[in-house]
Amino acid sequence: MNAMKKDDLQRPGVDVLEEIKGLRKSGQCKEAERLARLELEKNPGSSFFKNALAWSLYDKCVRGKKEVSQELESAVKEILSLCVQDRYSPYVRAGLALLRAYGKDGAERSRRAALTLGRRLDSSQLSREAAQWKRADGEQMVLPSDYEAYCSVMTKALLETRQYQACLDLAEEALLGQESWQNNGDFWLQYRQAQCLKELGRLEESRDLYKVLLRQKAEWYLHYNLMEVELQQGCLEEALRQGLAAALAFGDADKKVKLFMAMANMYKKMGEATTSLEHMSLVLALRKEHNWAIKEETLRYFEAQGGRLEELPSAELLAAKLKRFWRDEKYKGQERMQGVVLRILPSGKDGLIRGADGRTYYFRKASILEGKSQLALDRPVEFYSEPSYDKKRDRESLAAVQVKVLA
């Protein structure tokens, strides 16, 4: 009796609670659940046995589960009905586990369910601290905080269900409410903000935010979204410039079908029928190879221009041909610069070039067009220059792209 905490003396069924806890620790989740249910029937108002049953259900049906299932949904529903959101219960853990599963699922039903579930969690009480631990091999592991996980799933669901203002508000609140982020959580919140601003017609704000994001990551989808904003503002030349950047940026061609179709329409609008048809051919080839639907209007226009669907080359060949065109168009009027490899960073994936003009240019190994296997210190190179951003030093910088390593 002396080993017990003073508060335990006031708890009903202390011995039984300890037995349930022991069963859980030994992995006997079903037996723990059975015993907890039995005791809760005897003490229906006991928060202790409600929490004991909730933890038993969590261990049995929720812990480690990452995909939506009827079992997971039923268990979380019962857990949330048994207990309250506090540090003694699995309320938050269970709710966030299902919320993450909904976020990964992508189905329309899951988006709606995520929003309903999210409203049952008091976000102001969620931890802002990242979860940290060491693996057996000594590697330090860090996971997003509960609050970051919540905001990530909820803003995504709000955006995908077209609740743009609510998404914008939550993203803004989150960015102000937490300083440290994992897995680029702040980047994704800002990206959703930019998307919402675009959909709400706040085009200037959206454009400015996309440009900020492009300083952090030169991803094709950022260029693509900025292209759409420029098109909505009637800036065809700048829209095409962003389209070319998106086409050349890293990313699978089948993910860029809408981009290529938009470029086909832009070139058509500019009176460049042949170039428009080449982009449309790539779109049709990709759709044909993936057995995706083809709009009758698009097919009619293609055939009216002399195209034949059955005679199309492979999407790979069409993309390779267009890639040369995109490169020539993007860097038209620019002179290739000369320099030498100054440094290769420890990762081996990027490095620095000292230009003939005396300035330093950052490059990614993925941006090397020719001679990648010959990359070495002091090796002469040719490249184009682009504005970039040094995140570590928080300042504008220069990047070398389309690099050729010379013999």
Steps between C-alpha positions, in 0.01 A plus 500: 500500500788739579630468141182649364465868416272690736252581221476131408322432829203698371483314167259206466644166397866599523612137482287440190634815330853378562406160358361663184816707469712187539303317232552792261874509566529126433315537169179331614282777357186293452505378858568855623199622301278218630590572860462878458153456349398268781612747767341796321167316505535481878613864528338679203589847625867431570738714293780264604340196337393709199862600448613140560264378228601785268870413538425131443314585179785728394758224546284243322356695207680835457868482589714470186201512261556734205216418261129569532299193597165429663680361804709816541203732456281304743773485764575874479130583513462297820819645654382856442163414657667344807742772605589866481796680347756499780844355570360188668301367207582388142250755363761704310710204389200314364349806334827596330566142388171490312545858378838408347346193336227716349765743376688224318188338354403779258141383448220759509336318792827514696535874444155561643560257786831671581325836537232350726759324714728804513223710652490259796861582585582819689798618294596759761578214741714302256873478565730727297805292590646261243523136608864389532667171579809296420486182298694191602779600262529839672342707222293790631141490373268801490129501413265797455319629807135410555404854401700484176344164408152639572551817294654307212204266457232760570631764256537234230142381557365856502681581176383184326139562605526860367464666840765751400449771760490250786820338368668839469402596854620174656832512311559857615415409860734200485794696358463754779445235767809286450862594432673170426373268226589150382475354149467849346166543676514880475575478126188289436283734704623796296446304180137441597468867583620591151251255346215643706591857411495404132157338532365800692613734221771668709744457216766754596536346846504150352768593246721659765473194725580257217814702428602475867446124489704465182795644689479201732421229246520531121227238454311462174156526664588842646594626153179345366279670759677830442441451127127469567502820707682687223249370245210621713664842511541503123880484509551245220874553457576453871259206517689331218831565676366324810362220285842440345659494847239248617551280193877491554488451878532152650176301492333214313342594167173323584456735798531801267218426256304812596816709469571372147138562397518855636819558301332363186219753550744787562696429182171467310396841631835642387440367148773234522291210371785254447639545853148476642444174313827354633391564859154363431660188349687442826177536698317252275791253507505505880124456523508218245783315680326528837153419361371837618195665346560738208264793446320482166561872444878452540506198273295678230739798502802268487361309202397823325866602512599177325586298812421130533467342843607156380816644343624684810859425611552401863459765768866448592618593150267799479611627841869465409448707185303766685755514779758633256246758381413605856867542586568710190195717567568552869863604451452680169720808492718382790866416452638186659745585775839346571641388832663222702369266771599666827351253747295182514294487819518191729167362377646477148170633366594866466793739505641840407642641178738795476393694193738678264340822630634422850159422651398174668210294364320218678411193288314174547643186350158432352537818290808365317411433135826349382810350662347411835744210543794736445401739777806587712667795671652759264324342201397767243127542444246695296165606641212744502442722803172541688401698811472278806472527877739388773277380785786456747620857453150635432604700194478512122755284317585362154454150363668324209256296287520294182863429593740334257819348644778547246777252426 
